Amino acid sequence: MHPTVDGVILPPVKRKGRRGRNMKLRLVLLLTLLAGTFVADAADTKADVRKTIENSMLVTGTIDIGIDGAAIGHRLDQPEKLPGFVRDLVTKAATEMRFEPVLLGGKPVKARAKMGVRVAARKLENGNYQLRIASTSFGEQGGDDAESVTKEKMRPPEYPMDAAMRNVSGTVYLVLKIGRQGTVEDLVVEQINLTVLGNERQMEQSRKWLAEASMDAARKWKFRIPTRGESADDSFWSLRVPVAFLLRSQKEPAYGQWDAYIPGPQARPAWIDADEAMQNPDAMIAGGLYQVGKGPRLVTPSQG
């Protein structure tokens, strides 16, 4: 069966062979929590969690926006490394995007923005995979650092010992409230995506380990605040920061490769307006800073 670009049904995915405990996670999530203090619960609980597994690929590039907010062009990074049906899906989605007009001095102007698109493939009961756009993110292109929140001191979190002993890995998506002193006044864990399968109780414990380590580190971070521009006089700024926890045996998937993860529940910071909240934060690249309210705002649905 050949894929199309809407509600596409992908051919069955070929699985890579096992290579001991350090096998990489790609299209199919096979790694389970190691034995330890965990006690196996009912099999059907883990089966329910298994159904939430997403096989995903992060596609990046830029998008051009017209004065009326309509997308007038786009460019994908390294398109030759992307599967053809992924290029087709993202291209179709990009051409149909519409944003709030970008204003400069109160007047709409053409703009170019960085673009991240998370493409997800979920396994169906017949063994095929259904493709969709899971989330998107957009940032400024070539912005002025003096008009944005930038990092001054960001020491990475320490890997939790309990998590490392049980091969727990994943990505924590933080939202930080930055005060005028450049310190973190408040923070929320918006979402945690794990690359380790367990039952619901095990998954909750794994997320707790990574969340606590991320928050402990983030509370000590320091940032430079905007010194000019529209937001220079704000009382605070909000940042989204993805933090990846990878074991020594793991590597980030190469561009154009599929990876597997289990999306976690989402939380929203009370200080962020509802219209500024993203549907999903996982189209952001780990290690980056994403200032809430900067960059173009998508008004068309981003999820398939």
Rosetta blueprint (number, residue, H / E / L):
1 M L
2 H L
3 P L
4 T L
5 V L
6 D L
7 G L
8 V L
9 I E
10 L E
11 P L
12 P L
13 V L
14 K L
15 R L
16 K L
17 G L
18 R L
19 R L
20 G H
21 R H
22 N H
23 M L
24 K L
25 L L
26 R L
27 L L
28 V L
29 L L
30 L L
31 L L
32 T E
33 L L
34 L L
35 A L
36 G L
37 T L
38 F L
39 V L
40 A L
41 D L
42 A L
43 A H
44 D H
45 T H
46 K H
47 A H
48 D H
49 V H
50 R H
51 K L
52 T L
53 I L
54 E E
55 N E
56 S E
57 M E
58 L E
59 V E
60 T E
61 G E
62 T E
63 I E
64 D E
65 I E
66 G L
67 I L
68 D L
69 G L
70 A E
71 A E
72 I E
73 G E
74 H E
75 R E
76 L E
77 D L
78 Q L
79 P H
80 E H
81 K H
82 L L
83 P L
84 G H
85 F H
86 V H
87 R H
88 D H
89 L H
90 V H
91 T H
92 K H
93 A H
94 A H
95 T H
96 E L
97 M L
98 R E
99 F E
100 E L
101 P L
102 V E
103 L E
104 L E
105 G L
106 G L
107 K E
108 P E
109 V E
110 K L
111 A E
112 R E
113 A E
114 K E
115 M E
116 G E
117 V E
118 R E
119 V E
120 A E
121 A E
122 R E
123 K E
124 L L
125 E L
126 N L
127 G L
128 N L
129 Y E
130 Q E
131 L E
132 R E
133 I E
134 A E
135 S E
136 T E
137 S E
138 F E
139 G E
140 E E
141 Q L
142 G L
143 G L
144 D L
145 D H
146 A H
147 E H
148 S L
149 V L
150 T E
151 K E
152 E E
153 K E
154 M L
155 R L
156 P L
157 P L
158 E L
159 Y L
160 P L
161 M H
162 D H
163 A H
164 A H
165 M H
166 R L
167 N L
168 V L
169 S L
170 G E
171 T E
172 V E
173 Y E
174 L E
175 V E
176 L E
177 K E
178 I E
179 G E
180 R L
181 Q L
182 G L
183 T E
184 V E
185 E E
186 D E
187 L E
188 V E
189 V E
190 E E
191 Q E
192 I E
193 N E
194 L E
195 T L
196 V L
197 L E
198 G L
199 N L
200 E H
201 R H
202 Q H
203 M H
204 E H
205 Q H
206 S H
207 R H
208 K H
209 W H
210 L H
211 A H
212 E H
213 A H
214 S H
215 M H
216 D H
217 A H
218 A H
219 R L
220 K L
221 W L
222 K E
223 F E
224 R E
225 I L
226 P L
227 T L
228 R L
229 G L
230 E L
231 S L
232 A L
233 D L
234 D L
235 S L
236 F E
237 W E
238 S E
239 L E
240 R E
241 V E
242 P E
243 V E
244 A E
245 F E
246 L L
247 L L
248 R L
249 S L
250 Q L
251 K L
252 E L
253 P L
254 A L
255 Y L
256 G L
257 Q L
258 W L
259 D E
260 A E
261 Y E
262 I E
263 P L
264 G L
265 P L
266 Q L
267 A L
268 R L
269 P L
270 A L
271 W L
272 I L
273 D L
274 A H
275 D H
276 E H
277 A L
278 M L
279 Q L
280 N L
281 P L
282 D L
283 A L
284 M L
285 I L
286 A L
287 G L
288 G L
289 L L
290 Y E
291 Q E
292 V L
293 G L
294 K L
295 G L
296 P L
297 R L
298 L E
299 V L
300 T L
301 P L
302 S L
303 Q L
304 G L
